[in-house]
Amino acid sequence: MIRKVEEKDFQLLTKLYKEIFSTNISFNEEINNKKVYIEDNNIIGFIDYSDIYDRAEINYIWVNPDYQRKGIATKLLNNMLSN
């Protein structure tokens, strides 16, 4: 299931951004362009993108290594493009 990031996700996502991308993320900014892929109530992947006029720019995309090569990143990208 893909859904928008919710406040309950902030702590885990902050940790993942720091560990994976060596960056700090602020959830004070708009969160509409941040989506998570959920399986068994766990965040398996996420996408963070920006809408810039008539195009989108992917800032970050990540899938848990244990779930890679199962089409999750493709689902996240398709969801981004359909919105």
N, C-alpha and C positions, 0 to 999 in steps of 0.2 A: 504494500500500500504506500502510495506517495501522498504526503500532506505538507502543508506549510509548517515552518518551524514554529513551535510554541514555547512559551516561557519555561516549561518543564524541561526543554531540551538544552537550554542555555549552558548549563554547567558542563555537560558532556561535550557539546560542540566547542566550547571555549577550550577545553582540554585537547580535543582532536586537532583544532586549528594550530595550537601551539606545538603539539608533538609532530604533526605531519608536515605542516607548512612553515613552521617556525615564525608564526605571526600571531599577533593578538587581534581578536575580533571584538567589535563593539556591537552589542545588540540594542544599543540606543538608536541605531540607524534603522532604516526601513527593513523589515524582515519579510516582506511579501515576495522577494526574489530569492529566498532561501527555502529549499524544500528538502525533506528527508524521506528516505525509503525505509519503511518500517517492516520488520518481520518478527513475529513472536514478541511484540512489544519492545524490540531492540532496534536501535538505529544501525542499519546495515550500510547505508551510504547517504550522501548528501550532495546537493548542487547549490552553488551560490553564483548568481549572475546579476548583471546590470542591464536595464533597458536604456538604450541610448537612441533616442528618436525612433527610427524605423528598424533598428537592429538590436540584437542582444549580444552581450559580451560575457563569456564565462570567466568568472573570477577563480573559482575553485570547484573541483569535482573529485569525489573520493568514494571508493567502495572498499569495505572491509576485505582484506586479502583472502579470507576464508570463503568469500562469496563472489570473488571475481570470476569472470568468464561465464557468467550466467545471465547476461543481458541486463543487469541492473543499471549500469551507466547509460545504456541505450534507452531504457525506460525513463530515466531521469531527464535525459536530453529531449526525448519525445514529449514529455510532460511540459518541459520548459517551452518548447516550440508551439505547443497547442494552446498556451495561455496568452 
